[in-house]
């Protein structure tokens, strides 16, 4: 009897070894599905519903909910992000160049330098904006209006095919024709723009705290090494 019982139990154990593990598969599918819902930037936090990775540079990070609750608001905020990114990239180059060359250019043109008394770029925190001629602001506003108008026309003419941030400006032909390459280029632009936005904030904060130009505070970035 004992022998028969042992044989039966052995047969059941052997058969169960070849049976599919349904609970493991189910848990795997559940795990895979939950992973897709998690933020790439913060894997322990769920991503916002609209940030599904279809936008260049989207890693599911929007802790303050700036993207809104619908696609229209998300598109509006993404376009604003792109425009601020481009301005920041220009500013993060122009800021140190002004501190390096403003006095030399002003001397050649017979103008008063626009830098502060300690050699910092004029800003809201540093002061010195009153030294900027009104004509400069008129030119800046005119250029901004021109690009905004081009962007609006592109949006109206392209409709659903409109590329967010497209203002019809690519004189060097850097934007590729292939869709995948376009996505990669847009991802690079938005990533560089985000870094630039943080960098320009860092410039302003550093100069406000230490009252020293960034080119003097970190000369190894801006001064010749020879």
PyMOL commands that place a pseudoatom at each C-alpha (Angstrom):
pseudoatom trace, name=CA, resn=UNK, resi=1, chain=A, elem=C, hetatm=0, pos=[0.000, 0.000, 0.000]
pseudoatom trace, name=CA, resn=UNK, resi=2, chain=A, elem=C, hetatm=0, pos=[2.799, 2.371, 0.925]
pseudoatom trace, name=CA, resn=UNK, resi=3, chain=A, elem=C, hetatm=0, pos=[4.508, 1.579, -2.363]
pseudoatom trace, name=CA, resn=UNK, resi=4, chain=A, elem=C, hetatm=0, pos=[1.332, 2.339, -4.331]
pseudoatom trace, name=CA, resn=UNK, resi=5, chain=A, elem=C, hetatm=0, pos=[0.848, 5.626, -2.522]
pseudoatom trace, name=CA, resn=UNK, resi=6, chain=A, elem=C, hetatm=0, pos=[4.446, 6.648, -3.209]
pseudoatom trace, name=CA, resn=UNK, resi=7, chain=A, elem=C, hetatm=0, pos=[4.083, 5.832, -6.901]
pseudoatom trace, name=CA, resn=UNK, resi=8, chain=A, elem=C, hetatm=0, pos=[0.889, 7.927, -7.159]
pseudoatom trace, name=CA, resn=UNK, resi=9, chain=A, elem=C, hetatm=0, pos=[2.479, 10.924, -5.435]
pseudoatom trace, name=CA, resn=UNK, resi=10, chain=A, elem=C, hetatm=0, pos=[5.566, 10.669, -7.615]
pseudoatom trace, name=CA, resn=UNK, resi=11, chain=A, elem=C, hetatm=0, pos=[3.427, 10.607, -10.764]
pseudoatom trace, name=CA, resn=UNK, resi=12, chain=A, elem=C, hetatm=0, pos=[1.514, 13.711, -9.665]
pseudoatom trace, name=CA, resn=UNK, resi=13, chain=A, elem=C, hetatm=0, pos=[4.757, 15.564, -8.880]
pseudoatom trace, name=CA, resn=UNK, resi=14, chain=A, elem=C, hetatm=0, pos=[6.267, 14.612, -12.247]
pseudoatom trace, name=CA, resn=UNK, resi=15, chain=A, elem=C, hetatm=0, pos=[3.141, 15.705, -14.132]
pseudoatom trace, name=CA, resn=UNK, resi=16, chain=A, elem=C, hetatm=0, pos=[3.029, 19.037, -12.339]
pseudoatom trace, name=CA, resn=UNK, resi=17, chain=A, elem=C, hetatm=0, pos=[6.597, 19.744, -13.438]
pseudoatom trace, name=CA, resn=UNK, resi=18, chain=A, elem=C, hetatm=0, pos=[5.444, 19.825, -17.085]
pseudoatom trace, name=CA, resn=UNK, resi=19, chain=A, elem=C, hetatm=0, pos=[2.288, 21.877, -16.440]
pseudoatom trace, name=CA, resn=UNK, resi=20, chain=A, elem=C, hetatm=0, pos=[2.441, 25.576, -17.500]
pseudoatom trace, name=CA, resn=UNK, resi=21, chain=A, elem=C, hetatm=0, pos=[3.009, 28.030, -14.648]
pseudoatom trace, name=CA, resn=UNK, resi=22, chain=A, elem=C, hetatm=0, pos=[0.003, 30.273, -15.276]
pseudoatom trace, name=CA, resn=UNK, resi=23, chain=A, elem=C, hetatm=0, pos=[0.457, 32.332, -12.125]
pseudoatom trace, name=CA, resn=UNK, resi=24, chain=A, elem=C, hetatm=0, pos=[4.022, 33.262, -13.116]
pseudoatom trace, name=CA, resn=UNK, resi=25, chain=A, elem=C, hetatm=0, pos=[2.957, 34.301, -16.607]
pseudoatom trace, name=CA, resn=UNK, resi=26, chain=A, elem=C, hetatm=0, pos=[0.086, 36.357, -15.275]
pseudoatom trace, name=CA, resn=UNK, resi=27, chain=A, elem=C, hetatm=0, pos=[2.319, 38.132, -12.807]
pseudoatom trace, name=CA, resn=UNK, resi=28, chain=A, elem=C, hetatm=0, pos=[4.861, 38.780, -15.570]
pseudoatom trace, name=CA, resn=UNK, resi=29, chain=A, elem=C, hetatm=0, pos=[2.225, 40.374, -17.785]
pseudoatom trace, name=CA, resn=UNK, resi=30, chain=A, elem=C, hetatm=0, pos=[0.974, 42.428, -14.866]
pseudoatom trace, name=CA, resn=UNK, resi=31, chain=A, elem=C, hetatm=0, pos=[4.528, 43.545, -14.066]
pseudoatom trace, name=CA, resn=UNK, resi=32, chain=A, elem=C, hetatm=0, pos=[5.215, 44.468, -17.699]
pseudoatom trace, name=CA, resn=UNK, resi=33, chain=A, elem=C, hetatm=0, pos=[1.999, 46.461, -17.873]
pseudoatom trace, name=CA, resn=UNK, resi=34, chain=A, elem=C, hetatm=0, pos=[2.806, 48.366, -14.678]
pseudoatom trace, name=CA, resn=UNK, resi=35, chain=A, elem=C, hetatm=0, pos=[6.323, 49.132, -15.924]
pseudoatom trace, name=CA, resn=UNK, resi=36, chain=A, elem=C, hetatm=0, pos=[4.846, 50.880, -18.949]
pseudoatom trace, name=CA, resn=UNK, resi=37, chain=A, elem=C, hetatm=0, pos=[2.834, 53.105, -16.625]
pseudoatom trace, name=CA, resn=UNK, resi=38, chain=A, elem=C, hetatm=0, pos=[5.878, 54.186, -14.632]
pseudoatom trace, name=CA, resn=UNK, resi=39, chain=A, elem=C, hetatm=0, pos=[7.952, 57.288, -15.286]
pseudoatom trace, name=CA, resn=UNK, resi=40, chain=A, elem=C, hetatm=0, pos=[11.288, 56.705, -17.035]
pseudoatom trace, name=CA, resn=UNK, resi=41, chain=A, elem=C, hetatm=0, pos=[12.790, 59.596, -15.086]
pseudoatom trace, name=CA, resn=UNK, resi=42, chain=A, elem=C, hetatm=0, pos=[11.484, 58.331, -11.728]
pseudoatom trace, name=CA, resn=UNK, resi=43, chain=A, elem=C, hetatm=0, pos=[10.768, 54.597, -12.075]
pseudoatom trace, name=CA, resn=UNK, resi=44, chain=A, elem=C, hetatm=0, pos=[9.082, 54.481, -8.663]
pseudoatom trace, name=CA, resn=UNK, resi=45, chain=A, elem=C, hetatm=0, pos=[6.456, 57.085, -9.687]
pseudoatom trace, name=CA, resn=UNK, resi=46, chain=A, elem=C, hetatm=0, pos=[3.610, 56.666, -12.174]
pseudoatom trace, name=CA, resn=UNK, resi=47, chain=A, elem=C, hetatm=0, pos=[3.946, 58.786, -15.304]
pseudoatom trace, name=CA, resn=UNK, resi=48, chain=A, elem=C, hetatm=0, pos=[1.293, 61.372, -16.201]
pseudoatom trace, name=CA, resn=UNK, resi=49, chain=A, elem=C, hetatm=0, pos=[-1.352, 59.893, -18.484]
pseudoatom trace, name=CA, resn=UNK, resi=50, chain=A, elem=C, hetatm=0, pos=[-0.527, 62.092, -21.503]
pseudoatom trace, name=CA, resn=UNK, resi=51, chain=A, elem=C, hetatm=0, pos=[3.248, 61.590, -21.288]
pseudoatom trace, name=CA, resn=UNK, resi=52, chain=A, elem=C, hetatm=0, pos=[3.369, 58.281, -23.133]
pseudoatom trace, name=CA, resn=UNK, resi=53, chain=A, elem=C, hetatm=0, pos=[6.746, 58.764, -24.815]
pseudoatom trace, name=CA, resn=UNK, resi=54, chain=A, elem=C, hetatm=0, pos=[5.437, 59.949, -28.181]
pseudoatom trace, name=CA, resn=UNK, resi=55, chain=A, elem=C, hetatm=0, pos=[6.940, 63.444, -27.774]
pseudoatom trace, name=CA, resn=UNK, resi=56, chain=A, elem=C, hetatm=0, pos=[10.704, 63.896, -28.226]
pseudoatom trace, name=CA, resn=UNK, resi=57, chain=A, elem=C, hetatm=0, pos=[12.455, 64.029, -24.867]
pseudoatom trace, name=CA, resn=UNK, resi=58, chain=A, elem=C, hetatm=0, pos=[9.420, 62.709, -22.985]
pseudoatom trace, name=CA, resn=UNK, resi=59, chain=A, elem=C, hetatm=0, pos=[10.514, 60.661, -19.973]
pseudoatom trace, name=CA, resn=UNK, resi=60, chain=A, elem=C, hetatm=0, pos=[7.254, 60.872, -18.051]
pseudoatom trace, name=CA, resn=UNK, resi=61, chain=A, elem=C, hetatm=0, pos=[8.396, 63.703, -15.753]
pseudoatom trace, name=CA, resn=UNK, resi=62, chain=A, elem=C, hetatm=0, pos=[5.869, 66.391, -14.857]
pseudoatom trace, name=CA, resn=UNK, resi=63, chain=A, elem=C, hetatm=0, pos=[5.597, 66.525, -11.051]
pseudoatom trace, name=CA, resn=UNK, resi=64, chain=A, elem=C, hetatm=0, pos=[3.681, 69.828, -11.046]
pseudoatom trace, name=CA, resn=UNK, resi=65, chain=A, elem=C, hetatm=0, pos=[1.231, 68.873, -13.783]
pseudoatom trace, name=CA, resn=UNK, resi=66, chain=A, elem=C, hetatm=0, pos=[2.157, 71.696, -16.148]
pseudoatom trace, name=CA, resn=UNK, resi=67, chain=A, elem=C, hetatm=0, pos=[1.183, 69.550, -19.137]
pseudoatom trace, name=CA, resn=UNK, resi=68, chain=A, elem=C, hetatm=0, pos=[-2.507, 69.799, -18.254]
pseudoatom trace, name=CA, resn=UNK, resi=69, chain=A, elem=C, hetatm=0, pos=[-5.252, 67.251, -18.674]
pseudoatom trace, name=CA, resn=UNK, resi=70, chain=A, elem=C, hetatm=0, pos=[-5.746, 67.226, -22.455]
pseudoatom trace, name=CA, resn=UNK, resi=71, chain=A, elem=C, hetatm=0, pos=[-3.641, 67.056, -25.602]
pseudoatom trace, name=CA, resn=UNK, resi=72, chain=A, elem=C, hetatm=0, pos=[-4.272, 70.703, -26.507]
pseudoatom trace, name=CA, resn=UNK, resi=73, chain=A, elem=C, hetatm=0, pos=[-2.827, 71.994, -23.255]
pseudoatom trace, name=CA, resn=UNK, resi=74, chain=A, elem=C, hetatm=0, pos=[0.078, 69.547, -23.513]
pseudoatom trace, name=CA, resn=UNK, resi=75, chain=A, elem=C, hetatm=0, pos=[0.871, 70.764, -27.047]
pseudoatom trace, name=CA, resn=UNK, resi=76, chain=A, elem=C, hetatm=0, pos=[0.701, 74.391, -25.896]
pseudoatom trace, name=CA, resn=UNK, resi=77, chain=A, elem=C, hetatm=0, pos=[3.100, 73.763, -23.002]
pseudoatom trace, name=CA, resn=UNK, resi=78, chain=A, elem=C, hetatm=0, pos=[5.480, 71.720, -25.161]
pseudoatom trace, name=CA, resn=UNK, resi=79, chain=A, elem=C, hetatm=0, pos=[5.662, 74.541, -27.700]
pseudoatom trace, name=CA, resn=UNK, resi=80, chain=A, elem=C, hetatm=0, pos=[6.334, 76.999, -24.876]
pseudoatom trace, name=CA, resn=UNK, resi=81, chain=A, elem=C, hetatm=0, pos=[9.071, 74.709, -23.572]
pseudoatom trace, name=CA, resn=UNK, resi=82, chain=A, elem=C, hetatm=0, pos=[10.732, 74.545, -26.988]
pseudoatom trace, name=CA, resn=UNK, resi=83, chain=A, elem=C, hetatm=0, pos=[10.662, 78.334, -27.401]
pseudoatom trace, name=CA, resn=UNK, resi=84, chain=A, elem=C, hetatm=0, pos=[12.053, 78.941, -23.918]
pseudoatom trace, name=CA, resn=UNK, resi=85, chain=A, elem=C, hetatm=0, pos=[14.704, 76.294, -24.601]
pseudoatom trace, name=CA, resn=UNK, resi=86, chain=A, elem=C, hetatm=0, pos=[15.855, 78.096, -27.732]
pseudoatom trace, name=CA, resn=UNK, resi=87, chain=A, elem=C, hetatm=0, pos=[15.971, 81.442, -25.943]
pseudoatom trace, name=CA, resn=UNK, resi=88, chain=A, elem=C, hetatm=0, pos=[17.941, 79.863, -23.110]
pseudoatom trace, name=CA, resn=UNK, resi=89, chain=A, elem=C, hetatm=0, pos=[20.451, 78.329, -25.528]
pseudoatom trace, name=CA, resn=UNK, resi=90, chain=A, elem=C, hetatm=0, pos=[21.017, 81.745, -27.096]
pseudoatom trace, name=CA, resn=UNK, resi=91, chain=A, elem=C, hetatm=0, pos=[21.222, 83.416, -23.683]
pseudoatom trace, name=CA, resn=UNK, resi=92, chain=A, elem=C, hetatm=0, pos=[23.648, 80.904, -22.200]
pseudoatom trace, name=CA, resn=UNK, resi=93, chain=A, elem=C, hetatm=0, pos=[26.049, 81.706, -25.054]
pseudoatom trace, name=CA, resn=UNK, resi=94, chain=A, elem=C, hetatm=0, pos=[25.409, 85.449, -25.151]
pseudoatom trace, name=CA, resn=UNK, resi=95, chain=A, elem=C, hetatm=0, pos=[25.761, 86.005, -21.390]
pseudoatom trace, name=CA, resn=UNK, resi=96, chain=A, elem=C, hetatm=0, pos=[29.472, 85.092, -21.040]
pseudoatom trace, name=CA, resn=UNK, resi=97, chain=A, elem=C, hetatm=0, pos=[30.348, 86.527, -24.459]
pseudoatom trace, name=CA, resn=UNK, resi=98, chain=A, elem=C, hetatm=0, pos=[28.943, 89.880, -23.337]
pseudoatom trace, name=CA, resn=UNK, resi=99, chain=A, elem=C, hetatm=0, pos=[31.127, 89.800, -20.233]
pseudoatom trace, name=CA, resn=UNK, resi=100, chain=A, elem=C, hetatm=0, pos=[34.180, 88.956, -22.334]
pseudoatom trace, name=CA, resn=UNK, resi=101, chain=A, elem=C, hetatm=0, pos=[33.705, 91.319, -25.282]
pseudoatom trace, name=CA, resn=UNK, resi=102, chain=A, elem=C, hetatm=0, pos=[31.259, 94.084, -24.326]
pseudoatom trace, name=CA, resn=UNK, resi=103, chain=A, elem=C, hetatm=0, pos=[33.884, 96.595, -23.184]
pseudoatom trace, name=CA, resn=UNK, resi=104, chain=A, elem=C, hetatm=0, pos=[36.074, 95.982, -26.238]
pseudoatom trace, name=CA, resn=UNK, resi=105, chain=A, elem=C, hetatm=0, pos=[33.173, 96.353, -28.685]
pseudoatom trace, name=CA, resn=UNK, resi=106, chain=A, elem=C, hetatm=0, pos=[31.888, 99.446, -26.861]
pseudoatom trace, name=CA, resn=UNK, resi=107, chain=A, elem=C, hetatm=0, pos=[35.342, 101.044, -27.003]
pseudoatom trace, name=CA, resn=UNK, resi=108, chain=A, elem=C, hetatm=0, pos=[35.607, 100.437, -30.765]
pseudoatom trace, name=CA, resn=UNK, resi=109, chain=A, elem=C, hetatm=0, pos=[32.129, 101.888, -31.399]
pseudoatom trace, name=CA, resn=UNK, resi=110, chain=A, elem=C, hetatm=0, pos=[32.543, 104.739, -28.938]
pseudoatom trace, name=CA, resn=UNK, resi=111, chain=A, elem=C, hetatm=0, pos=[29.671, 103.569, -26.746]
pseudoatom trace, name=CA, resn=UNK, resi=112, chain=A, elem=C, hetatm=0, pos=[29.234, 103.153, -22.992]
pseudoatom trace, name=CA, resn=UNK, resi=113, chain=A, elem=C, hetatm=0, pos=[29.710, 99.539, -21.832]
pseudoatom trace, name=CA, resn=UNK, resi=114, chain=A, elem=C, hetatm=0, pos=[26.479, 97.816, -20.835]
pseudoatom trace, name=CA, resn=UNK, resi=115, chain=A, elem=C, hetatm=0, pos=[28.079, 95.716, -18.091]
pseudoatom trace, name=CA, resn=UNK, resi=116, chain=A, elem=C, hetatm=0, pos=[27.653, 96.514, -14.409]
pseudoatom trace, name=CA, resn=UNK, resi=117, chain=A, elem=C, hetatm=0, pos=[30.458, 98.168, -12.442]
pseudoatom trace, name=CA, resn=UNK, resi=118, chain=A, elem=C, hetatm=0, pos=[31.744, 94.723, -11.428]
pseudoatom trace, name=CA, resn=UNK, resi=119, chain=A, elem=C, hetatm=0, pos=[31.693, 93.465, -15.010]
pseudoatom trace, name=CA, resn=UNK, resi=120, chain=A, elem=C, hetatm=0, pos=[28.497, 91.400, -14.864]
pseudoatom trace, name=CA, resn=UNK, resi=121, chain=A, elem=C, hetatm=0, pos=[25.918, 91.082, -17.602]
pseudoatom trace, name=CA, resn=UNK, resi=122, chain=A, elem=C, hetatm=0, pos=[22.883, 93.334, -17.019]
pseudoatom trace, name=CA, resn=UNK, resi=123, chain=A, elem=C, hetatm=0, pos=[19.862, 91.471, -15.667]
pseudoatom trace, name=CA, resn=UNK, resi=124, chain=A, elem=C, hetatm=0, pos=[16.941, 91.848, -13.284]
pseudoatom trace, name=CA, resn=UNK, resi=125, chain=A, elem=C, hetatm=0, pos=[19.108, 90.662, -10.392]
pseudoatom trace, name=CA, resn=UNK, resi=126, chain=A, elem=C, hetatm=0, pos=[22.339, 92.401, -11.405]
pseudoatom trace, name=CA, resn=UNK, resi=127, chain=A, elem=C, hetatm=0, pos=[20.727, 95.647, -12.533]
pseudoatom trace, name=CA, resn=UNK, resi=128, chain=A, elem=C, hetatm=0, pos=[22.106, 97.622, -15.445]
pseudoatom trace, name=CA, resn=UNK, resi=129, chain=A, elem=C, hetatm=0, pos=[19.121, 97.112, -17.769]
pseudoatom trace, name=CA, resn=UNK, resi=130, chain=A, elem=C, hetatm=0, pos=[18.671, 100.886, -17.862]
pseudoatom trace, name=CA, resn=UNK, resi=131, chain=A, elem=C, hetatm=0, pos=[21.919, 101.062, -19.863]
pseudoatom trace, name=CA, resn=UNK, resi=132, chain=A, elem=C, hetatm=0, pos=[20.353, 99.147, -22.749]
pseudoatom trace, name=CA, resn=UNK, resi=133, chain=A, elem=C, hetatm=0, pos=[19.145, 101.437, -25.518]
pseudoatom trace, name=CA, resn=UNK, resi=134, chain=A, elem=C, hetatm=0, pos=[15.384, 101.338, -26.256]
pseudoatom trace, name=CA, resn=UNK, resi=135, chain=A, elem=C, hetatm=0, pos=[16.143, 100.577, -29.900]
pseudoatom trace, name=CA, resn=UNK, resi=136, chain=A, elem=C, hetatm=0, pos=[17.578, 97.240, -28.819]
pseudoatom trace, name=CA, resn=UNK, resi=137, chain=A, elem=C, hetatm=0, pos=[14.309, 96.179, -27.195]
pseudoatom trace, name=CA, resn=UNK, resi=138, chain=A, elem=C, hetatm=0, pos=[12.372, 97.298, -30.272]
pseudoatom trace, name=CA, resn=UNK, resi=139, chain=A, elem=C, hetatm=0, pos=[14.568, 95.108, -32.481]
pseudoatom trace, name=CA, resn=UNK, resi=140, chain=A, elem=C, hetatm=0, pos=[14.224, 92.138, -30.121]
pseudoatom trace, name=CA, resn=UNK, resi=141, chain=A, elem=C, hetatm=0, pos=[10.433, 92.440, -30.024]
pseudoatom trace, name=CA, resn=UNK, resi=142, chain=A, elem=C, hetatm=0, pos=[10.277, 92.785, -33.818]
pseudoatom trace, name=CA, resn=UNK, resi=143, chain=A, elem=C, hetatm=0, pos=[12.341, 89.620, -34.336]
pseudoatom trace, name=CA, resn=UNK, resi=144, chain=A, elem=C, hetatm=0, pos=[10.244, 87.723, -31.786]
pseudoatom trace, name=CA, resn=UNK, resi=145, chain=A, elem=C, hetatm=0, pos=[7.025, 88.853, -33.491]
pseudoatom trace, name=CA, resn=UNK, resi=146, chain=A, elem=C, hetatm=0, pos=[8.411, 87.730, -36.857]
pseudoatom trace, name=CA, resn=UNK, resi=147, chain=A, elem=C, hetatm=0, pos=[9.155, 84.216, -35.605]
pseudoatom trace, name=CA, resn=UNK, resi=148, chain=A, elem=C, hetatm=0, pos=[5.792, 83.997, -33.819]
pseudoatom trace, name=CA, resn=UNK, resi=149, chain=A, elem=C, hetatm=0, pos=[4.028, 84.941, -37.027]
pseudoatom trace, name=CA, resn=UNK, resi=150, chain=A, elem=C, hetatm=0, pos=[5.979, 82.330, -39.008]
pseudoatom trace, name=CA, resn=UNK, resi=151, chain=A, elem=C, hetatm=0, pos=[5.115, 79.702, -36.408]
pseudoatom trace, name=CA, resn=UNK, resi=152, chain=A, elem=C, hetatm=0, pos=[1.428, 80.598, -36.537]
pseudoatom trace, name=CA, resn=UNK, resi=153, chain=A, elem=C, hetatm=0, pos=[1.363, 80.413, -40.334]
pseudoatom trace, name=CA, resn=UNK, resi=154, chain=A, elem=C, hetatm=0, pos=[3.092, 77.020, -40.267]
pseudoatom trace, name=CA, resn=UNK, resi=155, chain=A, elem=C, hetatm=0, pos=[0.540, 75.762, -37.764]
pseudoatom trace, name=CA, resn=UNK, resi=156, chain=A, elem=C, hetatm=0, pos=[-2.391, 76.947, -39.871]
pseudoatom trace, name=CA, resn=UNK, resi=157, chain=A, elem=C, hetatm=0, pos=[-1.026, 75.591, -43.149]
pseudoatom trace, name=CA, resn=UNK, resi=158, chain=A, elem=C, hetatm=0, pos=[0.104, 72.193, -41.845]
pseudoatom trace, name=CA, resn=UNK, resi=159, chain=A, elem=C, hetatm=0, pos=[-2.834, 71.460, -39.560]
pseudoatom trace, name=CA, resn=UNK, resi=160, chain=A, elem=C, hetatm=0, pos=[-2.451, 68.072, -37.875]
pseudoatom trace, name=CA, resn=UNK, resi=161, chain=A, elem=C, hetatm=0, pos=[0.967, 67.608, -39.500]
pseudoatom trace, name=CA, resn=UNK, resi=162, chain=A, elem=C, hetatm=0, pos=[2.308, 70.698, -37.743]
pseudoatom trace, name=CA, resn=UNK, resi=163, chain=A, elem=C, hetatm=0, pos=[5.549, 70.046, -35.877]
pseudoatom trace, name=CA, resn=UNK, resi=164, chain=A, elem=C, hetatm=0, pos=[5.526, 71.706, -32.462]
pseudoatom trace, name=CA, resn=UNK, resi=165, chain=A, elem=C, hetatm=0, pos=[7.974, 74.594, -32.390]
pseudoatom trace, name=CA, resn=UNK, resi=166, chain=A, elem=C, hetatm=0, pos=[8.301, 74.804, -36.175]
pseudoatom trace, name=CA, resn=UNK, resi=167, chain=A, elem=C, hetatm=0, pos=[8.902, 78.400, -37.226]
pseudoatom trace, name=CA, resn=UNK, resi=168, chain=A, elem=C, hetatm=0, pos=[10.170, 77.651, -40.719]
pseudoatom trace, name=CA, resn=UNK, resi=169, chain=A, elem=C, hetatm=0, pos=[13.756, 78.605, -39.823]
pseudoatom trace, name=CA, resn=UNK, resi=170, chain=A, elem=C, hetatm=0, pos=[16.510, 76.187, -40.817]
pseudoatom trace, name=CA, resn=UNK, resi=171, chain=A, elem=C, hetatm=0, pos=[19.060, 78.103, -42.919]
pseudoatom trace, name=CA, resn=UNK, resi=172, chain=A, elem=C, hetatm=0, pos=[21.759, 75.447, -42.507]
pseudoatom trace, name=CA, resn=UNK, resi=173, chain=A, elem=C, hetatm=0, pos=[19.451, 72.549, -43.370]
pseudoatom trace, name=CA, resn=UNK, resi=174, chain=A, elem=C, hetatm=0, pos=[20.143, 70.722, -40.115]
pseudoatom trace, name=CA, resn=UNK, resi=175, chain=A, elem=C, hetatm=0, pos=[16.671, 69.211, -39.838]
pseudoatom trace, name=CA, resn=UNK, resi=176, chain=A, elem=C, hetatm=0, pos=[16.778, 65.772, -41.526]
pseudoatom trace, name=CA, resn=UNK, resi=177, chain=A, elem=C, hetatm=0, pos=[14.212, 64.284, -43.891]
pseudoatom trace, name=CA, resn=UNK, resi=178, chain=A, elem=C, hetatm=0, pos=[13.906, 60.860, -42.256]
pseudoatom trace, name=CA, resn=UNK, resi=179, chain=A, elem=C, hetatm=0, pos=[11.238, 60.624, -39.539]
pseudoatom trace, name=CA, resn=UNK, resi=180, chain=A, elem=C, hetatm=0, pos=[13.470, 58.746, -37.110]
pseudoatom trace, name=CA, resn=UNK, resi=181, chain=A, elem=C, hetatm=0, pos=[16.307, 61.218, -37.594]
pseudoatom trace, name=CA, resn=UNK, resi=182, chain=A, elem=C, hetatm=0, pos=[13.868, 64.076, -37.122]
pseudoatom trace, name=CA, resn=UNK, resi=183, chain=A, elem=C, hetatm=0, pos=[12.733, 62.590, -33.805]
pseudoatom trace, name=CA, resn=UNK, resi=184, chain=A, elem=C, hetatm=0, pos=[16.367, 62.176, -32.704]
pseudoatom trace, name=CA, resn=UNK, resi=185, chain=A, elem=C, hetatm=0, pos=[17.171, 65.777, -33.667]
pseudoatom trace, name=CA, resn=UNK, resi=186, chain=A, elem=C, hetatm=0, pos=[14.144, 67.089, -31.779]
pseudoatom trace, name=CA, resn=UNK, resi=187, chain=A, elem=C, hetatm=0, pos=[15.145, 65.037, -28.744]
pseudoatom trace, name=CA, resn=UNK, resi=188, chain=A, elem=C, hetatm=0, pos=[18.643, 66.511, -28.822]
pseudoatom trace, name=CA, resn=UNK, resi=189, chain=A, elem=C, hetatm=0, pos=[17.248, 70.035, -29.139]
pseudoatom trace, name=CA, resn=UNK, resi=190, chain=A, elem=C, hetatm=0, pos=[14.882, 69.730, -26.183]
pseudoatom trace, name=CA, resn=UNK, resi=191, chain=A, elem=C, hetatm=0, pos=[17.539, 68.091, -23.995]
pseudoatom trace, name=CA, resn=UNK, resi=192, chain=A, elem=C, hetatm=0, pos=[20.097, 70.790, -24.761]
pseudoatom trace, name=CA, resn=UNK, resi=193, chain=A, elem=C, hetatm=0, pos=[17.399, 73.397, -24.192]
pseudoatom trace, name=CA, resn=UNK, resi=194, chain=A, elem=C, hetatm=0, pos=[16.526, 72.029, -20.763]
pseudoatom trace, name=CA, resn=UNK, resi=195, chain=A, elem=C, hetatm=0, pos=[20.181, 72.072, -19.755]
pseudoatom trace, name=CA, resn=UNK, resi=196, chain=A, elem=C, hetatm=0, pos=[20.467, 75.648, -21.052]
pseudoatom trace, name=CA, resn=UNK, resi=197, chain=A, elem=C, hetatm=0, pos=[17.431, 76.782, -19.045]
pseudoatom trace, name=CA, resn=UNK, resi=198, chain=A, elem=C, hetatm=0, pos=[19.025, 75.431, -15.868]
pseudoatom trace, name=CA, resn=UNK, resi=199, chain=A, elem=C, hetatm=0, pos=[22.401, 76.927, -16.817]
pseudoatom trace, name=CA, resn=UNK, resi=200, chain=A, elem=C, hetatm=0, pos=[21.070, 80.454, -17.415]
pseudoatom trace, name=CA, resn=UNK, resi=201, chain=A, elem=C, hetatm=0, pos=[19.292, 80.330, -14.052]
pseudoatom trace, name=CA, resn=UNK, resi=202, chain=A, elem=C, hetatm=0, pos=[22.593, 79.241, -12.546]
pseudoatom trace, name=CA, resn=UNK, resi=203, chain=A, elem=C, hetatm=0, pos=[24.401, 82.194, -14.161]
pseudoatom trace, name=CA, resn=UNK, resi=204, chain=A, elem=C, hetatm=0, pos=[21.906, 84.679, -12.747]
pseudoatom trace, name=CA, resn=UNK, resi=205, chain=A, elem=C, hetatm=0, pos=[21.869, 83.148, -9.268]
pseudoatom trace, name=CA, resn=UNK, resi=206, chain=A, elem=C, hetatm=0, pos=[25.652, 82.826, -9.096]
pseudoatom trace, name=CA, resn=UNK, resi=207, chain=A, elem=C, hetatm=0, pos=[26.273, 86.442, -10.037]
pseudoatom trace, name=CA, resn=UNK, resi=208, chain=A, elem=C, hetatm=0, pos=[23.558, 87.707, -7.670]
pseudoatom trace, name=CA, resn=UNK, resi=209, chain=A, elem=C, hetatm=0, pos=[25.059, 85.751, -4.752]
pseudoatom trace, name=CA, resn=UNK, resi=210, chain=A, elem=C, hetatm=0, pos=[28.752, 86.348, -5.354]
pseudoatom trace, name=CA, resn=UNK, resi=211, chain=A, elem=C, hetatm=0, pos=[28.707, 89.658, -7.258]
pseudoatom trace, name=CA, resn=UNK, resi=212, chain=A, elem=C, hetatm=0, pos=[31.272, 88.216, -9.665]
pseudoatom trace, name=CA, resn=UNK, resi=213, chain=A, elem=C, hetatm=0, pos=[30.978, 87.613, -13.432]
pseudoatom trace, name=CA, resn=UNK, resi=214, chain=A, elem=C, hetatm=0, pos=[30.623, 83.945, -14.364]
pseudoatom trace, name=CA, resn=UNK, resi=215, chain=A, elem=C, hetatm=0, pos=[33.642, 84.290, -16.651]
pseudoatom trace, name=CA, resn=UNK, resi=216, chain=A, elem=C, hetatm=0, pos=[35.724, 85.258, -13.600]
pseudoatom trace, name=CA, resn=UNK, resi=217, chain=A, elem=C, hetatm=0, pos=[34.075, 82.784, -11.208]
pseudoatom trace, name=CA, resn=UNK, resi=218, chain=A, elem=C, hetatm=0, pos=[34.789, 79.835, -13.523]
pseudoatom trace, name=CA, resn=UNK, resi=219, chain=A, elem=C, hetatm=0, pos=[37.562, 81.094, -15.837]
pseudoatom trace, name=CA, resn=UNK, resi=220, chain=A, elem=C, hetatm=0, pos=[38.528, 77.590, -16.967]
pseudoatom trace, name=CA, resn=UNK, resi=221, chain=A, elem=C, hetatm=0, pos=[35.261, 77.476, -18.947]
pseudoatom trace, name=CA, resn=UNK, resi=222, chain=A, elem=C, hetatm=0, pos=[35.545, 80.868, -20.617]
pseudoatom trace, name=CA, resn=UNK, resi=223, chain=A, elem=C, hetatm=0, pos=[39.171, 82.037, -20.674]
pseudoatom trace, name=CA, resn=UNK, resi=224, chain=A, elem=C, hetatm=0, pos=[41.832, 80.751, -23.087]
pseudoatom trace, name=CA, resn=UNK, resi=225, chain=A, elem=C, hetatm=0, pos=[43.969, 78.009, -21.573]
pseudoatom trace, name=CA, resn=UNK, resi=226, chain=A, elem=C, hetatm=0, pos=[47.149, 79.365, -23.185]
for i in range(1, 226): cmd.bond("trace and resi %d" % i, "trace and resi %d" % (i + 1))
show_as sticks, trace
zoom trace
